[in-house]
Amino acid sequence: MNSAKGKGKYKDIVIGGDSGSSSRTKSIHPPIETHWSLPNCEGKRTSSFLIKSLLSYPLMKLRRSKSMQVILEGARDSRDAQVVEDFRKMLFIEGLLPPQQNDYHTLLRFLRMRDFNMAAAKDMFLNYLKWREESRVDMLPKEFKFTEYTEVKKIYPHGFHGVDRDGRPVYIERIGMVDPNKLMQLTTIERFIKHHVSEQEKTLRVRYPACSLASKRHIASTTSILDVNGVGMSNFSKPARYLFMEILKIDSDYYPETLNQIFIINAGSGFRLLWKAVKTFLDVRTAAKIQVFGSNYLSALLEAIDPGNLPTFLGGNCTCSEHGGCLMSDQGPWKYPELLEMIQAISMREGNDDKCENGDTVSEDSLTPKKVDIQNKNEFLTSLALEETTCMLALQKINGLEAAIGDTKNIIKKLEDALQNTKMALEELAQHIEELKM
């Protein structure tokens, strides 16, 4: 299967029905980071060099640094920004925008998924909010612990490992090694789905920011590799099919536009039969990001990913032997204590800036980022995600209120003008009546 996007070109896909039926067109947008890329530095620099240069920058200057803001938030395209702002205002005025979701990138992802059709994006966004509430997504860090994590990984090898050549996190699954019956003995479908959602939340709030800092450019999507060697009907029992379809729905409906591309490798005849059925359930834009290979996949992977970030079982150089294997390591910039401290420091300083603007005092201790305890990294990442949301809450709410007040002022001005015109018309009418009496 060939990718729908050529080098540097992105086209429309026409989705047709049976003969005589109408067809509709969906746009294949450029990668979501395209508008947010920073200018290339002179010469090639390694990621370790970039990290060191960032760490040498005084933390006190990070709080309002324009370049740091561009790295973490992106240099926004003016056309996208206007549509996002209009979408934000519409949701806010209708009381449909919770402060925690009043985020530029979140709104942009839903707009892109619906080709910037505000009505369609609104329906999708509201379904997303309903799902988060019903599934208690925001409470997962406190209420859910995937205690069977290590045992599940042994019979379902999957996980994040390294980054691609553009700095995006790389996610790998070895689907052919999955034993569905043993998997259901270790966990349940409900618990595995919660684990998947927890990983998606961690990717949005921790992995992407860390990758952005490491690569010095905004990162907002993932490159995935699915090794389907040995996959056949035996791998897709009824529970396995249900689990697969639920995860597919969650990723498509609630985490749109977070996929850069998928490499499906080692596809044999058994998988190709399954693929014909599976791809009918995929959104056309998602399907356009998938490339299917047999055993001749290595050149394609190496074009996208450095050998040092590829496990040896995929043709790379990494073994992660000290972690029991690459898919047990969760290796990547999001594991660097220095970057985690930097993200925490930026969040803390933005929060303290808000306090200062409100007249609150800030202690010297509060300006010093806490050291990351590697042994308690999961608790730290959880608190980091919650703190990041809290830091932006007040400012986002104020921006929304200002936008709504601005619209209200415009409406009042129009009403005042209309009232003035009505008053003048009445005065003219009264004068005309007096003239008739005479």
Order of alpha helices (4+ residues) and beta strands (2+ residues): beta-beta-alpha-alpha-alpha-alpha-alpha-alpha-alpha-beta-beta-alpha-alpha-alpha-beta-alpha-beta-alpha-alpha-beta-alpha-alpha-alpha
